Amino acid sequence: MAKLALRGGIPVRTRPWPAWPVRGEAERRNLLDAFENSQWGGFPEPQPRADELARRFTAYQDAAHGVCCSNGSISLEICLKAAGITAGDEVIVPCTTWVATGVSPVRVNAVPVFVDVDPVNYCIDPKRVEEAITPKTRAIIPVHLGSSIADLDRLTEICARHHLVLIEDCAHAHGCRWRGKGVGSWGDFGSFSFQSSKILTSGEGGFITAKDALAAQKVHSLVNCGRKDPSYNEFPGQLLGYNARLTELQAAILLGQLDRAEELRERKEKSALYLASQLQKLGAFSAVPADPRETRRGYYQLIFKYHGEAFQGLPRDTVLAALEKEGVDFDGLFYPPMPFSPLFAATTADWPMLRERYGNGIQAPETLRKFSFPVGMRFAHEEGVWVHYPFLLGEQTDLDDIVTAVDKVMRHCDELK
């Protein structure tokens, strides 16, 4: 008689996992207060709640300056514009991340240059970055992925030596610190997301940190349709801006989220360490190791490496399908290498600056054949396993259900042959 739920057996778990997002009285009180106020939008920029959020979140990340914006995709475009990136400039990005990291250079008429990721933490590989630099390179956008931080020591040194702009994509990294200092404060700019899946969320929303005061003024202007307010008008000329303001309703929710950020981070850290140790003992999955220079992790997602030998050589996705039926829904193909994502439909008819490097477009068949990302491909299709944050928010009994489910699939994986 079959034991695995996939084959008709009884699943390990049918109870729901902890709800996301976590919310409570703080968010409710702040939101009702904003609701009663007739000023809901973000103009004039910044409004009081957005201004308070900017001050508090900037301090939380140890940054010099910070500006709220409408989402964590437009934030990257604004960073590039504020940095002076122009048509034809090359911007180096990792192959493994959400498409916004690579789309943002396209949208400012620059050219994304995709490089492979590090085989240990799956963040951008500094060796591949060095190899990709050309006379047209103007910026690098590393992504702090899952719970890991890209090698900021190497990347800041590379940028200083080659006079490049460093824009940290911190969409996964609220509260993370590298050698005791918050991410987003190491580069010239940092970009954060408050989208519904992120560590702090208001459904949508974004944030930009800046090292230089004049650059921060440009960010304010770009967020606010190119206007020059008395508090941000010291830079010369006029910028063609966006309407990328955060609303006061979103800021109200985020202030409540920020109040609980450290308590949730500590809870997730305790759960992550316990789960990683238990799965490591089974030999099924091993967590991406923390770099000793990562002095605080945020735990957006916990990334594991799949060990097929523990499952009689079965493919990762076969095992994950069995786990899902046991009530444990881990992700495998979370990020295909960016050029292969159906969402990266950038053609040279729309973006002619791509033609010199990419011919008829990034996804033209003859272009795709030239890309080589051995680590990123292996991570996406064979060995990467993503554990979502709700799994880390419950009690130890919830974590033990995960371990039990993995152990069950290991012991009965002959049913999957």
N, C-alpha and C positions, 0 to 999 in steps of 0.2 A: 504494500500500500504506500502511495506517495507521501512523503513528509513535507516537501516544499509547497508553499501556498501556490506557486506558479503551476504546480502539477495537481492541485486540488487539495492540498493539505491545509491545516489550520495555521493562519498567519500568527506571527509573534505578537503583533501589535495592531489593534484596531482603534485605539483611542487617538484623538487628535493631538498634535504637537502644540506647544505654546503659541498663542496668537501673536501675530506681527501686524502692524507695529505696536510696540509697548507704549501705552498712553495712560493718562490718569488725570488727577485733579489739577495738576499744574497746567497741562495743555488746555483743559476745559476752562479753567479760570481765565487764562490769558486770552483764549479765543473769544470768550463771551465779552471780556473787557474791550477787545478790539472791535467786536461786532457792534457794541453799543456806541462806539465812536463813529462819526460819519466819515472819517478818512480811512477807507479800506485799501486804496491803491498805493502805489509807490512814488507818486509825484506830489510835491517836489521831492527830489532824491537827495539824501536819504530821509525817510520818515522816522519818527522817534523810535519805534520798535525795531525797525531795520538797523537803525544807527546803534541801538543798544546791543543787538545781536552781533553786529560787525565788531564792536569793541570787545565783547566777551569772547567771541570765537577767535578773533585775532590773537588775543592773549592766550587762549587755550592751545593754540598752535605755535606760540612763541614767535609770531610774525611781527614785522614792523608796521604793516598797513594791511587793511582788509576791507573789501567791498562786497555787499550782497548782490546777487543777480538772479535771473529767472530760472536757470537750470545749469547743470554741469556739462552741457555740450557747448552752449553759447559762451560759457566761461572760457573755454579753450580758445575759441576764435578771438575773444576780446583780449586775452593774454597775447596772442600773436600780433594783433593789431597794435596794442599798446607797446609791444616790443619793436615795432617798426618793420615787421616782416612784410615784404612786398612781393609782387608778381614774379614768379620764377625762382624765388628763394627755395632752398631745400630744407626740409625739416625731418630729422631722423626720429622714427617712432618704432616701438616694438611690434612684432607681428601678432602677439597674443594679448588681446585686450578688446574692450568694446569698441565698435567702429568709430565712435565720436573722436577718439584720439587721432585717427588717421584722416577722418573726414574734415576736421577743423582746418588743417593746412589747405586742403582743396578749396574750401569755401572762402579763403582769403587770397585765392589765386596763387598759392605756393604749391610746392610739390612734396608729398610725403615720400620718404625713403624708408622702406620696411626692413628691419633687421631681426635676426633670430634672438631667442631668449636664452637665459642661463639655464643649464640643465639641473641646477640644484634648487633654485627658488622660482624659476620661470619668469622673473623680471628681465628687463632688457639687459643684454649681455654687453658690458663695456668693450670687450674685445671686438665684437661685431660693429659697435658704434665707431670705433677708431678706423676700422676698415672701410666704413661707408662715407667718411668725411671727404668732401670734394671742395673746390674753390667756391661752389655755390651754397654750401651748407651754412645756415644761419642760426639754427636752433635744434635742440634735442628735447623731446617730450618723453621722459621715462614714466612708467606706470608702476605705482606701488600696488602689487597684485595680491588679492585675497587677504592674507595676514602678513605678507612679506613687504619689505622695503627694498627698492632698487639700491645698488651700491652707490650711495651719494658721495662717498669719498672719491671714488674713481671718476664719477661723472662730473663733479664740480672741478676736479683737476683737469679733465679733458676740455671742459668748456672754457676754463681760464686760459689754458695753453693755446686753444684755437680761436679764442675770442667769440664764443658762441653763447647764445641765450639759453638758459636752462629753465624749462617750464615743467614743474612737477605735476603729474596727474595723480591727485590724491583722492579720487572718487571713492576708493575703498579704505581710506587711511585716516579718518577722523580720530584724533587723539593719539596717533602713533608718534613715537620719538626715535630719532637716530642719534646715538651718542648723547642722549639727554636733551636734545633739542627737537622741537616739533617739526614734522614734515610739512612742506609748504613754506618753510622759512629758510631752507637751504638754497633753493634756486632763486632766479630773478622773479619768478611768479610761481604761485601754486593754485591749482584748480580743484575745487571740491564739489560734490554733488549731494543734494538733499532729496533725490528721487525716492520713490516709495520703497525701494529695496535697500536703501543705504543705512549706515549706522545711525545717523541722525536724519530724520525725514519730516517733510511737510507735504508729502505727495510729489511735489516738484520743487525745484529751487536749486540755487548754486551759490558758490562763494569763490572769491579771488583774493589771494594774498599777494603782496608786492613788497619787494625789498627796498625800492627807491620811492621817495615821496612824490616826485614828479610823475613817475610811472603810475602810481596810485591815482593821481589826479586824472591822468588820461583814461584809466579804467572807469572812474566815476563818470566822466564825460561820455565814454562809449556806451556805458550802461544806460545813460539818460539821454539817448537820441542825439548825442553830439553836443548837447548844451554845455555852456561854461558857466558854472555857478561861482559866486564869489569865493567859495572854499576850494574850488578846483578850476582855476583859470590862469595859472602861472605859466603853463606851457604855451609855446607860440602856435599860431595857426588854429585851424578848425578841423575837427575829426568828423568823418561820416560815421554816425553812431547807430546803435540799435535801440529798440525799446526792450530792455532786458532787466527792468526793475523787479525786485521782489515785492510782493504785496505785504501789507501790514498783517493780514490774516495768516499768511505763511510765517512771517516773522514771529507772531505770537505763539504759534505751535512750536517753532524751533527753539524759542526761549525755554519752553517747558522741557523739550527734548534735551537741551543742553544741561538742564538741572539734574537730569538722571543719567547723564552720559557715563560718568565714572563708575557709578554703581553697576550699570549694565556691563561695562567693559570688564570690571573685576569678576562678575559672575561668569561671563563668557570665557575669560581666561582660565578660571578654575575648571570649568567644564571641558575646555579644549585640552588642557594638560592631562586630565583624567582620561578622556576618550582616546587621545593619542597613545597614551601608555598602554591602555587595554587592547587596542587594535594592533599595536606593535607586538605585544605578547603573542597574539594569535598568528602573526606573520602575514596577515592579509593585506593591510595597508600601512604605509609609514608616512607620518606627517612631514610636510616640508619643514626642515629644521630652521630654527630661529638663528639668524646671524647674531653673534655676541654684541654687535654694535646696535642692534635693535633693542633699545632700552625700555620701550613700551609698545606693545602691539594692540591694535584696535579690534581685531577679530571680526572683520566683515564676513568673510567665509574662511573655513578651514580647508586647506588643500592637502590631499593625500596623494601618494603614489601607489598605484595598483600593483600587486605582486601576483601575477598569474600563476606562478608555480604553486601557490597555496590553494589554487582552485583547479588543479589538474590541467593547467595550461589553457583554461577557457578564456575567451575574449572578455575584456572588461565589461562591455555593454551587456553581455549575456548574464554576467553576475549581477550587475546593477538592476537589470530587469527582474531578476529573482528577488533581490532585496526590496524592490519597490512593492512587490506583492506581499512581502512580509511586514509592510508598513513603514519601511525606511527608504525614503526617496532621495537618494544621492544623485548628483548630476555628473555626467561624463563629458559629453561634448558641450561645454559651456561657452567657450570662445574658439571657433575655428580661426586659423590664421586670417587676419583681416582681409587681404585681397580676395579670399575665397568666400567671404560672407556675401550672401545675396543682397545685403543692404548696402554694399559698397559699389553701387552702380554708377561710378564716375567715368563719363566718356569725354573724349577730347572735343566732341561737338559742343558740349556745355562748358568744358574747362580746358581751353586750348593750351594752357601752360603745361599740361601733362604730356603733350604730344612728344616732346623731345626725348623724354625718358620712357614713356609708356605707349608710344605708337597710337593705336586707335582707342586706347583706354586701359585702365587698370585690369578690367575683367575681360578684355579681348583674349580669345584663346591663345594666340601667339604670345601674349604677355604673361598669362598665368603659367604657361609651360616653363618660363624662365625663372620663376620664383623658387627658392630653395630654403626651406625652414625645417631642417630635420628635427630639431628639438621641439619647436612649436607644433609640428605635425604629430609627433609622437605623444606629446602632452594632450593634444586635442582628441586624438583618435584611439589611443592605446592605454596611457598610464595615468592621466589626470582624473582625480575624483574630488568633487566639490561638496563640502558639507555645509548646508545652509545654516544661517545664524539661529533660526528658531530651535534647531536641535540642541543648541548650546544654552538655551534659556530656561530649561526645565530643571527637574531634580535629578539626583544621581540615579534614581530608578528609571528615568527616561533614557539616560545614557546607557544604562545596563541593558535596556531593550535593544539598543543599537548593537551592542556587543553580542547579545544573544542571537540576534538575527544574522549577523555576519558569521558567527560560529556555526549556526544551523546550515547556512548555505555552503560553508566550507565542508561540513561533514556529509552533506547529501548532494554534493555537486555532480555526482555521477548521474543524477536525474536530469541534468541539463545537457548531457552529452548528445 
